[in-house]
Amino acid sequence: MTLTATTNILITGGAGFIGSRLIRALLAANPECRIWILDNLHPQVHGQNAVPPCFDDQVTFLRGDMGDARAVYDAVARSLPRLVFHLAAETGTGQSYDEPTRYCLANVIGTTHLIEALRKTGSTERVVLASSRAVYGEGAYIDATGRHCAGLPRDAAAMSAGDFEVPLPAGCVGPGHPAPSNPALPPAPASVYASTKLMQEYLLTQAGEGAGWRATILRFQNVYGPGQSLRNPYTGVLSIFAQQLLEGKDLAIFEDGQIARDFVYVDDVVEALVRAGERQLPHGTTIDIGMGEAVTIEEAARTLMQALGRNENSYAVTGAFRVGDIRHACADISVAHELLGWAPQVSVDEGLGALACWARREFGVTQSERGH
Ligand SMILES: NC(=O)c1ccc[n+]([C@@H]2O[C@H](COP(=O)([O-])OP(=O)(O)OC[C@H]3O[C@@H](n4cnc5c(N)ncnc54)[C@H](O)[C@@H]3O)[C@@H](O)[C@H]2O)c1
């Protein structure tokens, strides 16, 4: 779909980290397009008494909750979108164990509300879902004989004894090496959050059959960069680290420091979203979005310390662990390249520099607001 002045776009979760940068990118590419945001300004993300973000005149902010069928229907009926980006979600992996109902209400029932509204109004041609690599669980491994397999969930007793490695299925020969994940790998969500993201994928794909719109699913790795909530303690390990370092604290790094993540810069993710909105891809197309390389948490933390002017040893590797955290994440981005003509442009060093610069400014603002 070519985005034009007459393309109405609805972005659920449009006030969030990725959504707000997506809006700026869409307006920069097409200053005339009309955008509606449906967002509940979640206090965990935006703080208490948050006010709607300011955008240009052609952006309409609708405050509403995905769990409220009427609010979702009103947003769809008012915007009559040709294109929907579905980003609104509860996003904390650890928190999702404690509050599964809340996570299912926002992420799963929120998605069924959206589907019912889209089916009633019939204006939509494409829905792009912000899904997550979390649906893979421990992800892809290659065993000692070169065979591909899916890593199994880790055992809390083994981790308590300091064994953090990922077990392989019966018949595979250890030790295994992590490999990039792609949609050929069967999903194996390892948390309630991950299950809700997989359910969003299934629901949008199944309910879209014969409904007139097509779904494109993007599975993001760890997105980071300026604008990620510094106050939400449940998501965004790098923004949590940035906040702690700016407060003068040392970091506590879990396990043996060798947990690895594929950190992808927010503007690269936004570019992938825009392309997914424009391309006429078959219904249910699923695409991994990441840097295509993994960095250990210890390495990323050290780079961030440097960027924030802190001593590079301002951390301790604690051996503590969280059930549901996976060991190693990395995307196979060949499909993104092939179908979207997309490749990440921002290196982790560059991206962490931008995050540090923004976090310093934000931290200064917050401190002065508190009268420090
Ligand atoms: N940031 C990442 O690393 C990452 C990785 C994988 C997938 N994702 C997915 O990308 C999407 C956007 O993530 P983000 O990092 O921008 O998160 P975010 O928390 O910054 O943004 C989410 C937005 O959704 C809103 N929201 C939350 N619950 C809502 C509800 N019930 N009703 C209406 N609005 C609600 C929040 O107020 C917020 O503005 C999410 O679907 C998330 O699962 C993000």
The ligand as an ORCA input file, in Angstrom:
! r2SCAN-3c Opt
* xyz 0 1
  N      10.506     -2.657     23.303
  C      10.862     -3.908     23.022
  O      12.003     -4.332     23.273
  C       9.877     -4.847     22.371
  C      10.325     -6.116     21.986
  C       9.418     -6.998     21.412
  C       8.110     -6.605     21.183
  N       7.707     -5.375     21.582
  C       6.300     -5.016     21.356
  O       6.223     -3.721     20.774
  C       5.044     -3.051     21.233
  C       5.377     -1.656     21.712
  O       6.326     -1.766     22.768
  P       7.037     -0.493     23.398
  O       8.409     -0.916     23.735
  O       6.783      0.718     22.582
  O       6.243     -0.411     24.777
  P       5.653      0.862     25.561
  O       5.216      0.349     26.881
  O       6.575      2.026     25.514
  O       4.387      1.235     24.670
  C       3.172      0.547     24.777
  C       2.069      1.580     24.756
  O       0.844      0.859     24.889
  C       0.032      1.522     25.854
  N      -0.807      0.507     26.486
  C      -0.426     -0.486     27.332
  N      -1.497     -1.204     27.707
  C      -2.568     -0.650     27.071
  C      -3.950     -0.946     27.068
  N      -4.462     -1.929     27.808
  N      -4.751     -0.181     26.300
  C      -4.263      0.847     25.566
  N      -2.964      1.169     25.531
  C      -2.124      0.427     26.274
  C       0.985      2.172     26.832
  O       0.407      3.295     27.472
  C       2.144      2.566     25.925
  O       2.003      3.898     25.466
  C       4.426     -3.959     22.294
  O       3.370     -4.674     21.700
  C       5.530     -4.913     22.671
  O       5.027     -6.181     23.069
  C       8.556     -4.465     22.159
*
